[in-house]
């Protein structure tokens, strides 16, 4: 029989395993989603600038998300 766990149980297990948070994956998802949207809507020159900015915002965004989630680095 296959064991089923809720998403909340998996998140708790993930945090216990390494003491890490989900701030980097969340920040990466937000940044790359924004990059995809900008890439689809903007001309090529502006889209490349948006790619540069979004790629550089992953780390600061993850710090803000971690603070929002109550984690500190």
One Martini backbone bead per residue (centre of mass of N, CA, C, O) as a GRO file, in nm:
protein
   73
    1UNK     BB    1   0.096   0.036   0.022
    2UNK     BB    2   0.061   0.367  -0.023
    3UNK     BB    3   0.200   0.648   0.099
    4UNK     BB    4   0.039   0.938   0.228
    5UNK     BB    5   0.116   1.287   0.211
    6UNK     BB    6   0.124   1.590   0.297
    7UNK     BB    7   0.258   1.889   0.224
    8UNK     BB    8   0.315   1.969   0.518
    9UNK     BB    9   0.474   1.714   0.596
   10UNK     BB   10   0.698   1.752   0.382
   11UNK     BB   11   0.797   2.030   0.480
   12UNK     BB   12   0.880   1.942   0.765
   13UNK     BB   13   1.082   1.726   0.674
   14UNK     BB   14   1.266   1.917   0.515
   15UNK     BB   15   1.346   2.099   0.757
   16UNK     BB   16   1.465   1.869   0.937
   17UNK     BB   17   1.689   1.753   0.752
   18UNK     BB   18   1.852   2.063   0.702
   19UNK     BB   19   1.737   2.348   0.802
   20UNK     BB   20   1.586   2.451   0.568
   21UNK     BB   21   1.439   2.652   0.332
   22UNK     BB   22   1.207   2.780   0.074
   23UNK     BB   23   1.321   3.057  -0.033
   24UNK     BB   24   1.479   2.988  -0.294
   25UNK     BB   25   1.260   2.842  -0.462
   26UNK     BB   26   1.059   3.075  -0.450
   27UNK     BB   27   1.240   3.295  -0.574
   28UNK     BB   28   1.297   3.145  -0.840
   29UNK     BB   29   1.005   3.126  -0.934
   30UNK     BB   30   0.947   3.426  -0.943
   31UNK     BB   31   1.179   3.516  -1.130
   32UNK     BB   32   1.115   3.318  -1.375
   33UNK     BB   33   0.831   3.416  -1.421
   34UNK     BB   34   0.901   3.709  -1.479
   35UNK     BB   35   1.087   3.646  -1.717
   36UNK     BB   36   0.871   3.513  -1.896
   37UNK     BB   37   0.681   3.753  -1.912
   38UNK     BB   38   0.883   3.960  -2.021
   39UNK     BB   39   0.966   3.790  -2.273
   40UNK     BB   40   0.671   3.796  -2.399
   41UNK     BB   41   0.620   4.130  -2.387
   42UNK     BB   42   0.899   4.217  -2.469
   43UNK     BB   43   1.144   4.321  -2.620
   44UNK     BB   44   1.456   4.200  -2.654
   45UNK     BB   45   1.618   4.418  -2.500
   46UNK     BB   46   1.433   4.436  -2.245
   47UNK     BB   47   1.437   4.130  -2.180
   48UNK     BB   48   1.742   4.115  -2.115
   49UNK     BB   49   1.729   4.309  -1.877
   50UNK     BB   50   1.522   4.146  -1.712
   51UNK     BB   51   1.700   3.897  -1.685
   52UNK     BB   52   1.928   4.030  -1.528
   53UNK     BB   53   1.755   4.129  -1.288
   54UNK     BB   54   1.609   3.863  -1.205
   55UNK     BB   55   1.869   3.700  -1.152
   56UNK     BB   56   1.974   3.910  -0.921
   57UNK     BB   57   1.702   3.879  -0.723
   58UNK     BB   58   1.705   3.604  -0.576
   59UNK     BB   59   1.863   3.651  -0.314
   60UNK     BB   60   1.712   3.897  -0.191
   61UNK     BB   61   1.434   3.760  -0.205
   62UNK     BB   62   1.503   3.522  -0.015
   63UNK     BB   63   1.552   3.699   0.234
   64UNK     BB   64   1.267   3.817   0.250
   65UNK     BB   65   1.118   3.547   0.271
   66UNK     BB   66   1.260   3.444   0.525
   67UNK     BB   67   1.162   3.672   0.706
   68UNK     BB   68   0.858   3.616   0.660
   69UNK     BB   69   0.897   3.304   0.773
   70UNK     BB   70   1.116   3.338   1.028
   71UNK     BB   71   1.397   3.335   0.899
   72UNK     BB   72   1.754   3.330   0.955
   73UNK     BB   73   2.109   3.424   0.842
   0.00000   0.00000   0.00000
